[in-house]
């Protein structure tokens, strides 16, 4: 695939995969493992609590990856990405962005609303890029008008906050007016899925739920086991948890005393991403995508990436044979 339209930081990954930032689950141990495996590793800034911990996390992550590169000069090390929630209730946004600018984090993933010009300018000044996640064409157009450097299309079936559009429709329509960096999210949990995303027109697969069932994920054994035991039929799409529609494990909704078949609609205006708000919403009700049925064990991140590479190459060879 021609990579010339991609920013340099995204051109030399070991696999065209961006690990999505997972509330609570993504901590430095998970991100470090993802980066060491040669893919983009990410975490939400809000996972670092209290806010002062963000600086510590980034300092330690950069040091660990530098040490690993020194010890393994031949290794492909993926870049770090930090997710920033652009919402009026996120009272940490300005401070968290300043910390990322201090560390010159190469990739910022913005969510919910398009980032303000001041945020974009600060990141672009040191050569960083901003990828913005969207669930609709309108959101994609607004983000591009704001000046983001790439889009993450969150299609139906993605874990956590997700849209309801088919990936075929979403990628196809966006590619009619945008030829820049594009990642696709939505139940991608295999190498076949990565290649399918590229076949549709995306540059990267944006993978989330697969990391929940890894040894490095900061989740309880109950959560990890629930992922392994679940199938697509066990995923419920609701806006009750945060005010934004997303996909969650039915088992956790029932454990929280809710009826998955009769969930009320939440008031979107009550969304709260202030300190403690996001973590509280996700602590007991577990996000997961419709690809959970493809996850049957809890390996290390390195093992997952190795499997994805094998599956990805096998899919490429299979299609090449078919086309001959």
Rosetta blueprint (number, residue, H / E / L):
1 X L
2 X L
3 X L
4 X L
5 X L
6 X L
7 X L
8 X H
9 X H
10 X H
11 X L
12 X L
13 X L
14 X L
15 X L
16 X L
17 X E
18 X E
19 X E
20 X L
21 X L
22 X L
23 X L
24 X L
25 X L
26 X L
27 X L
28 X H
29 X H
30 X H
31 X H
32 X H
33 X H
34 X H
35 X H
36 X H
37 X L
38 X L
39 X L
40 X E
41 X E
42 X E
43 X E
44 X E
45 X H
46 X H
47 X H
48 X L
49 X L
50 X L
51 X L
52 X L
53 X H
54 X H
55 X H
56 X H
57 X H
58 X H
59 X H
60 X H
61 X H
62 X H
63 X H
64 X H
65 X H
66 X H
67 X H
68 X H
69 X H
70 X H
71 X H
72 X L
73 X L
74 X L
75 X L
76 X L
77 X L
78 X L
79 X L
80 X E
81 X E
82 X E
83 X E
84 X E
85 X E
86 X E
87 X L
88 X L
89 X L
90 X L
91 X L
92 X L
93 X H
94 X H
95 X H
96 X H
97 X H
98 X H
99 X H
100 X H
101 X H
102 X H
103 X H
104 X L
105 X L
106 X L
107 X E
108 X E
109 X E
110 X E
111 X E
112 X E
113 X L
114 X L
115 X L
116 X L
117 X H
118 X H
119 X H
120 X H
121 X H
122 X H
123 X H
124 X H
125 X H
126 X L
127 X L
128 X L
129 X E
130 X E
131 X E
132 X E
133 X E
134 X E
135 X L
136 X L
137 X H
138 X H
139 X H
140 X H
141 X H
142 X H
143 X H
144 X H
145 X H
146 X H
147 X L
148 X L
149 X L
150 X E
151 X E
152 X E
153 X E
154 X E
155 X L
156 X L
157 X L
158 X L
159 X L
160 X E
161 X E
162 X L
163 X L
164 X L
165 X L
166 X L
167 X H
168 X H
169 X H
170 X H
171 X H
172 X H
173 X H
174 X H
175 X L
176 X L
177 X L
178 X L
179 X L
180 X L
181 X E
182 X E
183 X E
184 X E
185 X E
186 X L
187 X L
188 X L
189 X L
190 X L
191 X H
192 X H
193 X H
194 X H
195 X H
196 X H
197 X H
198 X H
199 X H
200 X H
201 X L
202 X L
203 X L
204 X E
205 X E
206 X E
207 X E
208 X L
209 X H
210 X H
211 X H
212 X H
213 X L
214 X L
215 X L
216 X L
217 X L
218 X L
219 X L
220 X L
221 X H
222 X H
223 X H
224 X H
225 X H
226 X H
227 X H
228 X H
229 X H
230 X L
231 X L
232 X H
233 X H
234 X H
235 X E
236 X E
237 X E
238 X E
239 X L
240 X L
241 X L
242 X L
243 X L
244 X L
245 X L
246 X E
247 X E
248 X E
249 X E
250 X H
251 X H
252 X H
253 X H
254 X H
255 X H
256 X L
257 X L
258 X L
259 X L
260 X L
261 X L
262 X L
263 X L
264 X L
265 X L
266 X L
267 X L
268 X H
269 X H
270 X H
271 X L
272 X L
273 X L
274 X L
275 X L
276 X L
277 X H
278 X H
279 X H
280 X H
281 X H
282 X H
283 X H
284 X L
285 X L
286 X L
287 X E
288 X L
289 X L
290 X H
291 X H
292 X H
293 X H
294 X H
295 X L
296 X L
297 X L
298 X L
299 X L
300 X L
301 X H
302 X H
303 X H
304 X H
305 X H
306 X H
307 X H
308 X H
309 X H
310 X H
311 X H
312 X H
313 X H
314 X H
315 X H
316 X H
317 X H
318 X H
319 X H
320 X H
321 X H
322 X H
323 X H
324 X L
